[in-house]
Amino acid sequence: MRFGVKLQLPMEETLTKILFTSDSTQHQKTLGDAMVSVARRFKGDLLWLETAANAELTNALVDDLKKRAYRELTIVKKSGDFWSVAAKTSKEFKVEMTVIAAASKSGSMLGGGMAGCVSKFETPVIYLNPEAGWVDPKNILMLLDSTSESRQKFYRVSKLAKAFFAKVHVFALSNKKDNETVRYLNAYSTQAFNYMAKHGVMVSELEVAAGVDMKEAIFSAMSTLNDCWVASMNETDGSGFMKTSPFQHLCNESKGPLMACAVQEVVGMGGSGY
């Protein structure tokens, strides 16, 4: 029996709060494009988390957003450790999504890294590393593994796909290939496809991949999709002692936006998980 999972709160289509921030001033164009794109698709408040590292961007981003999207940007000023402050601000203002352009943080043998950074957030993070540019997604590669928690992002991905008129490509994969893993991969892949179809999202189902190098398989799938975002949980199969997780590789090397969702706590038994 698999445990049920805690679903993240739904993103309201008519009233949202979306937070933007960066760890430096080098991401001005990326953030400007992201703000304008999001402003055109979501109503509600757009917030900018200003820190000492990105303060020089504030006026330019406010002016750019007003000029290109006729929207206002609410400024929130904070200080402290970048990722901790961003997570605390997202919770304080009850935002539905946080867009972050920042350097990827490395972990250690004991964990941490980007999985640890994202774990502080209760709602999705749209993450862009310094090499990633903003694109409006035409395709979203939604990753699933053999854990029931990987389904927690179904609702979020469906809402994002509908907002951008994007097609979701369901890709269930694992570095493990035992019979139980294969059974769960197939079940979750089918559930994801049916969920998207039921909610009016364009969807395709990639062939389930078990016993594979997950990094290689993910980047290979991404290479076949134009204007592609990836949706992943921060904890996935393929992690291990002295081994960089597939999620960390995505954060380090993806050339486009990554929708990163933190695994939420288990709250019961026998739940559907999504």
C-alpha atoms as an extended CHARMM CRD file, in Angstrom:
* protein
*
       274  EXT
         1         1  MET       CA              0.0000000000        0.0000000000        0.0000000000  PROA      1               0.0000000000
         2         2  ARG       CA              1.2720000000        3.4650000000       -0.8900000000  PROA      2               0.0000000000
         3         3  PHE       CA              0.8510000000        6.4320000000        1.3850000000  PROA      3               0.0000000000
         4         4  GLY       CA             -1.3190000000        9.3310000000        0.3620000000  PROA      4               0.0000000000
         5         5  VAL       CA              0.2990000000       12.7200000000       -0.0550000000  PROA      5               0.0000000000
         6         6  LYS       CA             -0.4060000000       16.2820000000        0.9090000000  PROA      6               0.0000000000
         7         7  LEU       CA             -1.5630000000       18.3220000000       -2.0490000000  PROA      7               0.0000000000
         8         8  GLN       CA             -0.3210000000       21.8550000000       -2.4940000000  PROA      8               0.0000000000
         9         9  LEU       CA             -2.9280000000       24.5710000000       -2.3100000000  PROA      9               0.0000000000
        10        10  PRO       CA             -4.4970000000       25.4040000000       -5.6710000000  PROA      10              0.0000000000
        11        11  MET       CA             -3.4360000000       28.3740000000       -7.7290000000  PROA      11              0.0000000000
        12        12  GLU       CA             -6.4490000000       30.6170000000       -8.2660000000  PROA      12              0.0000000000
        13        13  GLU       CA             -6.7810000000       31.6850000000      -11.8790000000  PROA      13              0.0000000000
        14        14  THR       CA             -8.2950000000       35.0860000000      -11.1320000000  PROA      14              0.0000000000
        15        15  LEU       CA             -6.2870000000       36.2430000000       -8.1380000000  PROA      15              0.0000000000
        16        16  THR       CA             -2.6850000000       35.2280000000       -7.6250000000  PROA      16              0.0000000000
        17        17  LYS       CA              0.4120000000       36.5240000000       -5.9150000000  PROA      17              0.0000000000
        18        18  ILE       CA              3.6280000000       35.7430000000       -7.7380000000  PROA      18              0.0000000000
        19        19  LEU       CA              7.0320000000       36.5990000000       -6.3070000000  PROA      19              0.0000000000
        20        20  PHE       CA             10.1410000000       37.3660000000       -8.3700000000  PROA      20              0.0000000000
        21        21  THR       CA             13.7210000000       37.6690000000       -7.1570000000  PROA      21              0.0000000000
        22        22  SER       CA             17.3620000000       37.1510000000       -8.0650000000  PROA      22              0.0000000000
        23        23  ASP       CA             20.7080000000       36.7130000000       -6.3350000000  PROA      23              0.0000000000
        24        24  SER       CA             22.4360000000       39.3560000000       -8.4840000000  PROA      24              0.0000000000
        25        25  THR       CA             21.9650000000       42.0840000000      -11.0800000000  PROA      25              0.0000000000
        26        26  GLN       CA             23.0240000000       39.9590000000      -14.0600000000  PROA      26              0.0000000000
        27        27  HSD       CA             19.5400000000       38.5640000000      -14.6780000000  PROA      27              0.0000000000
        28        28  GLN       CA             17.7410000000       41.7720000000      -15.6870000000  PROA      28              0.0000000000
        29        29  LYS       CA             16.6190000000       40.6950000000      -19.1610000000  PROA      29              0.0000000000
        30        30  THR       CA             15.5820000000       37.2330000000      -18.0020000000  PROA      30              0.0000000000
        31        31  LEU       CA             13.5310000000       38.6360000000      -15.1300000000  PROA      31              0.0000000000
        32        32  GLY       CA             12.0220000000       41.3840000000      -17.2690000000  PROA      32              0.0000000000
        33        33  ASP       CA             10.8610000000       38.8570000000      -19.8560000000  PROA      33              0.0000000000
        34        34  ALA       CA              9.5340000000       36.5670000000      -17.1180000000  PROA      34              0.0000000000
        35        35  MET       CA              7.5660000000       39.3320000000      -15.4190000000  PROA      35              0.0000000000
        36        36  VAL       CA              5.9600000000       40.5230000000      -18.6350000000  PROA      36              0.0000000000
        37        37  SER       CA              5.0730000000       36.9790000000      -19.6850000000  PROA      37              0.0000000000
        38        38  VAL       CA              3.5300000000       36.1170000000      -16.3140000000  PROA      38              0.0000000000
        39        39  ALA       CA              1.7370000000       39.4830000000      -16.0950000000  PROA      39              0.0000000000
        40        40  ARG       CA             -0.0290000000       38.7680000000      -19.3770000000  PROA      40              0.0000000000
        41        41  ARG       CA             -1.3270000000       35.3990000000      -18.1750000000  PROA      41              0.0000000000
        42        42  PHE       CA             -2.1230000000       35.8080000000      -14.4940000000  PROA      42              0.0000000000
        43        43  LYS       CA             -4.1110000000       38.4190000000      -12.6660000000  PROA      43              0.0000000000
        44        44  GLY       CA             -3.2750000000       39.4850000000       -9.1360000000  PROA      44              0.0000000000
        45        45  ASP       CA             -0.2170000000       40.9270000000       -7.4320000000  PROA      45              0.0000000000
        46        46  LEU       CA              3.3140000000       40.7720000000       -8.7940000000  PROA      46              0.0000000000
        47        47  LEU       CA              5.9490000000       41.1300000000       -6.0800000000  PROA      47              0.0000000000
        48        48  TRP       CA              9.6620000000       41.8290000000       -6.2950000000  PROA      48              0.0000000000
        49        49  LEU       CA             11.9070000000       40.7130000000       -3.4380000000  PROA      49              0.0000000000
        50        50  GLU       CA             14.6560000000       43.3050000000       -3.2490000000  PROA      50              0.0000000000
        51        51  THR       CA             17.9180000000       42.4160000000       -1.5210000000  PROA      51              0.0000000000
        52        52  ALA       CA             21.2860000000       44.1360000000       -1.3280000000  PROA      52              0.0000000000
        53        53  ALA       CA             22.4850000000       41.9520000000       -4.2070000000  PROA      53              0.0000000000
        54        54  ASN       CA             19.7030000000       42.8800000000       -6.6460000000  PROA      54              0.0000000000
        55        55  ALA       CA             18.6550000000       46.3860000000       -5.5190000000  PROA      55              0.0000000000
        56        56  GLU       CA             20.0210000000       48.0070000000       -8.6670000000  PROA      56              0.0000000000
        57        57  LEU       CA             17.4810000000       46.0770000000      -10.7420000000  PROA      57              0.0000000000
        58        58  THR       CA             14.3880000000       47.3830000000       -8.9980000000  PROA      58              0.0000000000
        59        59  ASN       CA             13.7250000000       50.6300000000      -10.8570000000  PROA      59              0.0000000000
        60        60  ALA       CA             14.4950000000       49.1010000000      -14.2470000000  PROA      60              0.0000000000
        61        61  LEU       CA             12.1400000000       46.1800000000      -13.6690000000  PROA      61              0.0000000000
        62        62  VAL       CA              9.3430000000       48.4270000000      -12.3730000000  PROA      62              0.0000000000
        63        63  ASP       CA              9.6220000000       50.6700000000      -15.4330000000  PROA      63              0.0000000000
        64        64  ASP       CA              9.9100000000       47.7560000000      -17.8650000000  PROA      64              0.0000000000
        65        65  LEU       CA              6.8270000000       46.0080000000      -16.4830000000  PROA      65              0.0000000000
        66        66  LYS       CA              4.7770000000       49.1880000000      -16.5670000000  PROA      66              0.0000000000
        67        67  LYS       CA              5.8410000000       49.9740000000      -20.1130000000  PROA      67              0.0000000000
        68        68  ARG       CA              5.4220000000       46.5210000000      -21.6210000000  PROA      68              0.0000000000
        69        69  ALA       CA              2.5310000000       45.0520000000      -19.6300000000  PROA      69              0.0000000000
        70        70  TYR       CA              0.8510000000       48.0660000000      -17.9580000000  PROA      70              0.0000000000
        71        71  ARG       CA              1.2180000000       46.3960000000      -14.5820000000  PROA      71              0.0000000000
        72        72  GLU       CA              2.5440000000       47.5010000000      -11.2220000000  PROA      72              0.0000000000
        73        73  LEU       CA              5.2530000000       45.7490000000       -9.2050000000  PROA      73              0.0000000000
        74        74  THR       CA              5.0840000000       45.6600000000       -5.4170000000  PROA      74              0.0000000000
        75        75  ILE       CA              8.5040000000       45.9730000000       -3.7910000000  PROA      75              0.0000000000
        76        76  VAL       CA              9.3920000000       43.9240000000       -0.7070000000  PROA      76              0.0000000000
        77        77  LYS       CA             12.7790000000       44.6390000000        0.8830000000  PROA      77              0.0000000000
        78        78  LYS       CA             14.5070000000       41.9560000000        2.9520000000  PROA      78              0.0000000000
        79        79  SER       CA             17.9920000000       40.9400000000        4.0380000000  PROA      79              0.0000000000
        80        80  GLY       CA             19.6080000000       37.6560000000        4.9980000000  PROA      80              0.0000000000
        81        81  ASP       CA             20.5280000000       34.3590000000        3.3780000000  PROA      81              0.0000000000
        82        82  PHE       CA             19.1350000000       34.5100000000       -0.1540000000  PROA      82              0.0000000000
        83        83  TRP       CA             17.2540000000       31.2090000000       -0.3930000000  PROA      83              0.0000000000
        84        84  SER       CA             15.9620000000       31.3510000000        3.1770000000  PROA      84              0.0000000000
        85        85  VAL       CA             14.7120000000       34.9140000000        2.7420000000  PROA      85              0.0000000000
        86        86  ALA       CA             13.0180000000       34.0480000000       -0.5560000000  PROA      86              0.0000000000
        87        87  ALA       CA             11.2200000000       31.0920000000        1.0260000000  PROA      87              0.0000000000
        88        88  LYS       CA             10.1810000000       33.0670000000        4.0930000000  PROA      88              0.0000000000
        89        89  THR       CA              8.8680000000       35.9090000000        1.9240000000  PROA      89              0.0000000000
        90        90  SER       CA              6.8760000000       33.5100000000       -0.2470000000  PROA      90              0.0000000000
        91        91  LYS       CA              5.2000000000       32.1410000000        2.8830000000  PROA      91              0.0000000000
        92        92  GLU       CA              4.7010000000       35.5560000000        4.4860000000  PROA      92              0.0000000000
        93        93  PHE       CA              2.8720000000       36.9160000000        1.4620000000  PROA      93              0.0000000000
        94        94  LYS       CA              1.1600000000       33.6020000000        0.6650000000  PROA      94              0.0000000000
        95        95  VAL       CA              2.3080000000       33.6160000000       -2.9350000000  PROA      95              0.0000000000
        96        96  GLU       CA              1.2580000000       30.8860000000       -5.3250000000  PROA      96              0.0000000000
        97        97  MET       CA              4.5220000000       30.7750000000       -7.2450000000  PROA      97              0.0000000000
        98        98  THR       CA              8.0650000000       32.1560000000       -6.9540000000  PROA      98              0.0000000000
        99        99  VAL       CA             10.2340000000       32.9300000000       -9.9810000000  PROA      99              0.0000000000
       100       100  ILE       CA             13.9340000000       32.8630000000       -9.1200000000  PROA      100             0.0000000000
       101       101  ALA       CA             16.9390000000       33.5910000000      -11.3160000000  PROA      101             0.0000000000
       102       102  ALA       CA             20.0630000000       32.6360000000       -9.3860000000  PROA      102             0.0000000000
       103       103  ALA       CA             23.2170000000       30.5740000000       -9.3440000000  PROA      103             0.0000000000
       104       104  SER       CA             22.7240000000       26.8950000000       -8.6480000000  PROA      104             0.0000000000
       105       105  LYS       CA             23.7610000000       25.9130000000       -5.1240000000  PROA      105             0.0000000000
       106       106  SER       CA             25.8390000000       22.7630000000       -4.7830000000  PROA      106             0.0000000000
       107       107  GLY       CA             25.2110000000       20.1480000000       -2.1320000000  PROA      107             0.0000000000
       108       108  SER       CA             27.4050000000       17.6620000000       -0.3220000000  PROA      108             0.0000000000
       109       109  MET       CA             27.4800000000       13.9540000000        0.4390000000  PROA      109             0.0000000000
       110       110  LEU       CA             24.9070000000       14.6520000000        3.1330000000  PROA      110             0.0000000000
       111       111  GLY       CA             22.4470000000       16.3590000000        0.8020000000  PROA      111             0.0000000000
       112       112  GLY       CA             21.4510000000       19.9970000000        0.5800000000  PROA      112             0.0000000000
       113       113  GLY       CA             22.1170000000       21.7110000000       -2.7130000000  PROA      113             0.0000000000
       114       114  MET       CA             19.1440000000       22.7770000000       -4.7890000000  PROA      114             0.0000000000
       115       115  ALA       CA             16.9050000000       20.0780000000       -3.3270000000  PROA      115             0.0000000000
       116       116  GLY       CA             17.4560000000       21.6540000000        0.0720000000  PROA      116             0.0000000000
       117       117  CYS       CA             16.8500000000       25.1750000000       -1.2320000000  PROA      117             0.0000000000
       118       118  VAL       CA             13.5430000000       24.2390000000       -2.8550000000  PROA      118             0.0000000000
       119       119  SER       CA             12.4530000000       22.2110000000        0.1830000000  PROA      119             0.0000000000
       120       120  LYS       CA             11.9260000000       25.5050000000        2.0420000000  PROA      120             0.0000000000
       121       121  PHE       CA              9.0930000000       26.5140000000       -0.3130000000  PROA      121             0.0000000000
       122       122  GLU       CA              5.4940000000       25.3790000000        0.0950000000  PROA      122             0.0000000000
       123       123  THR       CA              4.5550000000       26.3430000000       -3.4640000000  PROA      123             0.0000000000
       124       124  PRO       CA              6.3130000000       25.8840000000       -6.8160000000  PROA      124             0.0000000000
       125       125  VAL       CA              9.5400000000       27.6130000000       -7.7390000000  PROA      125             0.0000000000
       126       126  ILE       CA             10.1850000000       28.5160000000      -11.3530000000  PROA      126             0.0000000000
       127       127  TYR       CA             13.9660000000       28.3550000000      -11.3490000000  PROA      127             0.0000000000
       128       128  LEU       CA             16.4160000000       29.7110000000      -13.9170000000  PROA      128             0.0000000000
       129       129  ASN       CA             20.1690000000       29.2360000000      -13.5770000000  PROA      129             0.0000000000
       130       130  PRO       CA             22.5540000000       31.8570000000      -15.0360000000  PROA      130             0.0000000000
       131       131  GLU       CA             22.6700000000       30.0670000000      -18.3960000000  PROA      131             0.0000000000
       132       132  ALA       CA             18.9050000000       29.6890000000      -18.7220000000  PROA      132             0.0000000000
       133       133  GLY       CA             16.7500000000       32.1130000000      -20.6670000000  PROA      133             0.0000000000
       134       134  TRP       CA             13.0480000000       32.7470000000      -20.3100000000  PROA      134             0.0000000000
       135       135  VAL       CA             10.7650000000       31.1820000000      -22.9050000000  PROA      135             0.0000000000
       136       136  ASP       CA              7.0080000000       30.8800000000      -22.9120000000  PROA      136             0.0000000000
       137       137  PRO       CA              6.5160000000       27.1230000000      -22.7700000000  PROA      137             0.0000000000
       138       138  LYS       CA              5.0480000000       25.3870000000      -25.7740000000  PROA      138             0.0000000000
       139       139  ASN       CA              5.9190000000       22.0690000000      -24.1410000000  PROA      139             0.0000000000
       140       140  ILE       CA              6.2460000000       20.9270000000      -20.5220000000  PROA      140             0.0000000000
       141       141  LEU       CA              8.1630000000       17.7480000000      -19.7750000000  PROA      141             0.0000000000
       142       142  MET       CA              6.5860000000       16.4340000000      -16.5780000000  PROA      142             0.0000000000
       143       143  LEU       CA              8.8450000000       13.9700000000      -14.7970000000  PROA      143             0.0000000000
       144       144  LEU       CA              7.5050000000       11.1390000000      -12.6560000000  PROA      144             0.0000000000
       145       145  ASP       CA              9.4240000000        8.5050000000      -10.7500000000  PROA      145             0.0000000000
       146       146  SER       CA              8.4430000000        5.4940000000       -8.6550000000  PROA      146             0.0000000000
       147       147  THR       CA              7.4090000000        7.5320000000       -5.5840000000  PROA      147             0.0000000000
       148       148  SER       CA              3.7850000000        8.5410000000       -5.1080000000  PROA      148             0.0000000000
       149       149  GLU       CA              4.8750000000       12.0590000000       -4.1370000000  PROA      149             0.0000000000
       150       150  SER       CA              5.9610000000       12.7610000000       -7.7010000000  PROA      150             0.0000000000
       151       151  ARG       CA              2.2590000000       13.1280000000       -8.5200000000  PROA      151             0.0000000000
       152       152  GLN       CA              1.8800000000       16.1320000000       -6.2310000000  PROA      152             0.0000000000
       153       153  LYS       CA              2.5710000000       18.4480000000       -9.1510000000  PROA      153             0.0000000000
       154       154  PHE       CA             -0.3190000000       17.2760000000      -11.3670000000  PROA      154             0.0000000000
       155       155  TYR       CA             -2.5840000000       20.1900000000      -10.4910000000  PROA      155             0.0000000000
       156       156  ARG       CA              0.1490000000       22.8060000000      -10.7580000000  PROA      156             0.0000000000
       157       157  VAL       CA              1.3800000000       21.5570000000      -14.0890000000  PROA      157             0.0000000000
       158       158  SER       CA             -2.1440000000       21.4430000000      -15.5040000000  PROA      158             0.0000000000
       159       159  LYS       CA             -2.7740000000       25.0680000000      -14.4930000000  PROA      159             0.0000000000
       160       160  LEU       CA              0.5360000000       26.2370000000      -15.8980000000  PROA      160             0.0000000000
       161       161  ALA       CA             -0.0280000000       24.3680000000      -19.1620000000  PROA      161             0.0000000000
       162       162  LYS       CA             -3.4880000000       25.8610000000      -19.6090000000  PROA      162             0.0000000000
       163       163  ALA       CA             -2.2300000000       29.3670000000      -18.8760000000  PROA      163             0.0000000000
       164       164  PHE       CA              0.4160000000       29.0980000000      -21.5950000000  PROA      164             0.0000000000
       165       165  PHE       CA             -1.5240000000       26.7860000000      -23.9500000000  PROA      165             0.0000000000
       166       166  ALA       CA              1.3470000000       24.3160000000      -23.6090000000  PROA      166             0.0000000000
       167       167  LYS       CA              1.3750000000       20.5820000000      -24.2150000000  PROA      167             0.0000000000
       168       168  VAL       CA              2.3610000000       18.3080000000      -21.3320000000  PROA      168             0.0000000000
       169       169  HSD       CA              4.6120000000       15.3360000000      -22.0740000000  PROA      169             0.0000000000
       170       170  VAL       CA              4.3990000000       12.7520000000      -19.3010000000  PROA      170             0.0000000000
       171       171  PHE       CA              7.7300000000       10.9950000000      -18.7260000000  PROA      171             0.0000000000
       172       172  ALA       CA              7.9380000000        8.3200000000      -16.0200000000  PROA      172             0.0000000000
       173       173  LEU       CA             11.4610000000        7.0790000000      -15.4240000000  PROA      173             0.0000000000
       174       174  SER       CA             13.7700000000        5.6140000000      -12.8030000000  PROA      174             0.0000000000
       175       175  ASN       CA             17.2790000000        4.3350000000      -12.3790000000  PROA      175             0.0000000000
       176       176  LYS       CA             15.7200000000        1.2250000000      -10.8120000000  PROA      176             0.0000000000
       177       177  LYS       CA             14.1990000000       -1.5470000000      -12.9060000000  PROA      177             0.0000000000
       178       178  ASP       CA             12.6740000000       -4.0730000000      -10.4920000000  PROA      178             0.0000000000
       179       179  ASN       CA              9.1260000000       -5.2280000000      -11.1240000000  PROA      179             0.0000000000
       180       180  GLU       CA              7.6080000000       -3.0380000000       -8.4220000000  PROA      180             0.0000000000
       181       181  THR       CA              9.2810000000        0.0910000000       -9.8160000000  PROA      181             0.0000000000
       182       182  VAL       CA              8.0830000000       -0.6880000000      -13.3330000000  PROA      182             0.0000000000
       183       183  ARG       CA              4.5550000000       -1.2710000000      -12.0540000000  PROA      183             0.0000000000
       184       184  TYR       CA              4.4480000000        2.0940000000      -10.2940000000  PROA      184             0.0000000000
       185       185  LEU       CA              5.9880000000        3.9370000000      -13.2400000000  PROA      185             0.0000000000
       186       186  ASN       CA              3.3330000000        2.5810000000      -15.5680000000  PROA      186             0.0000000000
       187       187  ALA       CA              0.5160000000        3.3060000000      -13.1200000000  PROA      187             0.0000000000
       188       188  TYR       CA              1.6070000000        6.8900000000      -12.4350000000  PROA      188             0.0000000000
       189       189  SER       CA              2.2190000000        7.5870000000      -16.1160000000  PROA      189             0.0000000000
       190       190  THR       CA             -1.3050000000        6.4630000000      -16.9490000000  PROA      190             0.0000000000
       191       191  GLN       CA             -2.7620000000        8.4820000000      -14.0770000000  PROA      191             0.0000000000
       192       192  ALA       CA             -0.9070000000       11.6010000000      -15.2380000000  PROA      192             0.0000000000
       193       193  PHE       CA             -2.0840000000       11.2200000000      -18.8190000000  PROA      193             0.0000000000
       194       194  ASN       CA             -5.6850000000       10.7110000000      -17.7180000000  PROA      194             0.0000000000
       195       195  TYR       CA             -5.5170000000       13.6450000000      -15.2900000000  PROA      195             0.0000000000
       196       196  MET       CA             -4.3040000000       16.0630000000      -17.9600000000  PROA      196             0.0000000000
       197       197  ALA       CA             -6.8240000000       14.8360000000      -20.5130000000  PROA      197             0.0000000000
       198       198  LYS       CA             -9.6570000000       15.1350000000      -17.9770000000  PROA      198             0.0000000000
       199       199  HSD       CA             -8.6630000000       18.7400000000      -17.2210000000  PROA      199             0.0000000000
       200       200  GLY       CA             -8.5100000000       19.8040000000      -20.8540000000  PROA      200             0.0000000000
       201       201  VAL       CA             -4.7210000000       19.8740000000      -21.1950000000  PROA      201             0.0000000000
       202       202  MET       CA             -2.9720000000       18.7970000000      -24.3980000000  PROA      202             0.0000000000
       203       203  VAL       CA             -0.9660000000       15.7460000000      -23.3820000000  PROA      203             0.0000000000
       204       204  SER       CA              1.2560000000       12.9620000000      -24.6780000000  PROA      204             0.0000000000
       205       205  GLU       CA              2.7120000000        9.9780000000      -22.8330000000  PROA      205             0.0000000000
       206       206  LEU       CA              6.3350000000        9.0750000000      -23.4260000000  PROA      206             0.0000000000
       207       207  GLU       CA              7.4570000000        5.4880000000      -23.1240000000  PROA      207             0.0000000000
       208       208  VAL       CA              8.2190000000        4.5280000000      -19.5450000000  PROA      208             0.0000000000
       209       209  ALA       CA             11.9760000000        4.2260000000      -18.9310000000  PROA      209             0.0000000000
       210       210  ALA       CA             13.2620000000        1.9640000000      -16.1370000000  PROA      210             0.0000000000
       211       211  GLY       CA             16.8750000000        1.1790000000      -15.2690000000  PROA      211             0.0000000000
       212       212  VAL       CA             18.2150000000        4.2220000000      -17.1110000000  PROA      212             0.0000000000
       213       213  ASP       CA             20.6780000000        7.0130000000      -16.4760000000  PROA      213             0.0000000000
       214       214  MET       CA             18.0380000000        9.5510000000      -15.5030000000  PROA      214             0.0000000000
       215       215  LYS       CA             20.0770000000       12.6410000000      -16.3510000000  PROA      215             0.0000000000
       216       216  GLU       CA             20.8410000000       11.3420000000      -19.8200000000  PROA      216             0.0000000000
       217       217  ALA       CA             17.2380000000       10.2670000000      -20.4360000000  PROA      217             0.0000000000
       218       218  ILE       CA             15.8030000000       13.6020000000      -19.2770000000  PROA      218             0.0000000000
       219       219  PHE       CA             18.1170000000       15.7780000000      -21.3470000000  PROA      219             0.0000000000
       220       220  SER       CA             17.5930000000       13.5330000000      -24.3560000000  PROA      220             0.0000000000
       221       221  ALA       CA             13.8220000000       13.9830000000      -24.0740000000  PROA      221             0.0000000000
       222       222  MET       CA             14.2150000000       17.7370000000      -23.6110000000  PROA      222             0.0000000000
       223       223  SER       CA             16.2750000000       17.9880000000      -26.8050000000  PROA      223             0.0000000000
       224       224  THR       CA             13.2920000000       16.8300000000      -28.8780000000  PROA      224             0.0000000000
       225       225  LEU       CA             10.9250000000       19.5390000000      -27.5650000000  PROA      225             0.0000000000
       226       226  ASN       CA             10.9570000000       23.1920000000      -28.5670000000  PROA      226             0.0000000000
       227       227  ASP       CA             10.4560000000       25.9370000000      -25.9600000000  PROA      227             0.0000000000
       228       228  CYS       CA             10.4010000000       23.2900000000      -23.2580000000  PROA      228             0.0000000000
       229       229  TRP       CA             10.0200000000       23.6440000000      -19.5010000000  PROA      229             0.0000000000
       230       230  VAL       CA             10.6630000000       20.7510000000      -17.1370000000  PROA      230             0.0000000000
       231       231  ALA       CA              8.5020000000       19.9920000000      -14.0840000000  PROA      231             0.0000000000
       232       232  SER       CA             10.1810000000       17.9940000000      -11.3330000000  PROA      232             0.0000000000
       233       233  MET       CA              9.9390000000       17.3080000000       -7.6340000000  PROA      233             0.0000000000
       234       234  ASN       CA             13.0230000000       18.2640000000       -5.6390000000  PROA      234             0.0000000000
       235       235  GLU       CA             13.4400000000       14.6710000000       -4.4100000000  PROA      235             0.0000000000
       236       236  THR       CA             13.6010000000       11.9800000000       -7.0800000000  PROA      236             0.0000000000
       237       237  ASP       CA             14.8160000000        8.5190000000       -7.8620000000  PROA      237             0.0000000000
       238       238  GLY       CA             18.4450000000        8.4300000000       -8.9460000000  PROA      238             0.0000000000
       239       239  SER       CA             19.8940000000       10.0420000000       -5.8350000000  PROA      239             0.0000000000
       240       240  GLY       CA             22.4010000000        8.3010000000       -3.6400000000  PROA      240             0.0000000000
       241       241  PHE       CA             25.5940000000        8.4510000000       -1.6330000000  PROA      241             0.0000000000
       242       242  MET       CA             28.3390000000       10.3160000000       -3.5240000000  PROA      242             0.0000000000
       243       243  LYS       CA             25.9730000000       10.7610000000       -6.4630000000  PROA      243             0.0000000000
       244       244  THR       CA             24.5650000000       13.9770000000       -7.8820000000  PROA      244             0.0000000000
       245       245  SER       CA             20.7870000000       13.7480000000       -8.1160000000  PROA      245             0.0000000000
       246       246  PRO       CA             18.9290000000       14.1850000000      -11.4200000000  PROA      246             0.0000000000
       247       247  PHE       CA             17.2260000000       17.2490000000       -9.8970000000  PROA      247             0.0000000000
       248       248  GLN       CA             20.5950000000       18.8810000000       -9.1430000000  PROA      248             0.0000000000
       249       249  HSD       CA             21.7140000000       18.1980000000      -12.7200000000  PROA      249             0.0000000000
       250       250  LEU       CA             18.5490000000       19.9070000000      -13.9980000000  PROA      250             0.0000000000
       251       251  CYS       CA             19.2020000000       22.9460000000      -11.8340000000  PROA      251             0.0000000000
       252       252  ASN       CA             22.8340000000       23.0990000000      -12.9200000000  PROA      252             0.0000000000
       253       253  GLU       CA             22.4400000000       22.5450000000      -16.6420000000  PROA      253             0.0000000000
       254       254  SER       CA             18.9320000000       23.3050000000      -17.9040000000  PROA      254             0.0000000000
       255       255  LYS       CA             18.8400000000       26.0700000000      -20.5080000000  PROA      255             0.0000000000
       256       256  GLY       CA             15.2210000000       26.9610000000      -19.7800000000  PROA      256             0.0000000000
       257       257  PRO       CA             12.8480000000       27.3580000000      -16.8320000000  PROA      257             0.0000000000
       258       258  LEU       CA             12.4620000000       24.5050000000      -14.3590000000  PROA      258             0.0000000000
       259       259  MET       CA              9.2370000000       24.1510000000      -12.3910000000  PROA      259             0.0000000000
       260       260  ALA       CA             10.5060000000       22.7630000000       -9.0940000000  PROA      260             0.0000000000
       261       261  CYS       CA              8.0920000000       21.4920000000       -6.4530000000  PROA      261             0.0000000000
       262       262  ALA       CA              9.0680000000       20.4540000000       -2.9450000000  PROA      262             0.0000000000
       263       263  VAL       CA              7.8980000000       17.0600000000       -1.7480000000  PROA      263             0.0000000000
       264       264  GLN       CA              5.1790000000       17.6430000000        0.8320000000  PROA      264             0.0000000000
       265       265  GLU       CA              4.6130000000       15.6180000000        3.9750000000  PROA      265             0.0000000000
       266       266  VAL       CA              2.6540000000       12.3700000000        3.9460000000  PROA      266             0.0000000000
       267       267  VAL       CA             -0.7000000000       12.8320000000        5.6660000000  PROA      267             0.0000000000
       268       268  GLY       CA             -2.4900000000        9.4960000000        5.4260000000  PROA      268             0.0000000000
       269       269  MET       CA             -2.7940000000        6.0580000000        3.9470000000  PROA      269             0.0000000000
       270       270  GLY       CA             -4.6080000000        4.9020000000        0.8780000000  PROA      270             0.0000000000
       271       271  GLY       CA             -4.9480000000        8.3360000000       -0.7070000000  PROA      271             0.0000000000
       272       272  SER       CA             -4.8610000000        8.8410000000       -4.4340000000  PROA      272             0.0000000000
       273       273  GLY       CA             -1.7730000000       11.0030000000       -4.1330000000  PROA      273             0.0000000000
       274       274  TYR       CA             -2.9200000000       13.7500000000       -6.4680000000  PROA      274             0.0000000000
